[in-house]
Amino acid sequence: RDRGIHSITRALQHFEKGDSVDIIIDSAVHKGMPHIRFHGCTGEIEGKQGDSYLVGINDGKKHKVLIIRSEHLRRVQ
């Protein structure tokens, strides 16, 4: 079940540097939420900043680094 209260396991996810992740915004959690324009993008974990992760994406010709909490990230299968 994906609807309703967000699960604690999503908040406790752990990623390593170099992992490929999808940015899927969970609107129930406002903290660490990226801008809506990045929803659906795929990026790579570049590091950690506090409880958040640094996610590098290519936006056109520019490389951007986003600060996103783990609730908004999903590992790419």
Long-range contacts (C-beta under 8 A, 24 or more apart in sequence): 6-71, 10-70, 10-71, 11-69, 11-70, 11-71, 12-70, 13-70, 13-73, 13-75, 14-70, 15-45, 15-53, 15-70, 15-73, 15-75, 16-45, 17-45, 17-46, 17-47, 18-44, 18-45, 19-44, 19-45, 19-75, 20-44, 20-45, 20-75, 20-76, 21-45, 21-53, 21-55, 21-73, 21-74, 21-75, 21-76, 22-73, 22-74, 22-75, 22-76, 23-55, 23-57, 23-66, 23-68, 23-72, 23-73, 24-72, 24-73, 24-74, 25-72, 26-71, 26-72, 29-69, 29-71, 29-72, 31-69, 32-67, 32-68, 32-69, 32-71, 32-72, 33-68, 33-69, 33-72, 34-66, 34-68, 34-72, 38-66, 42-76
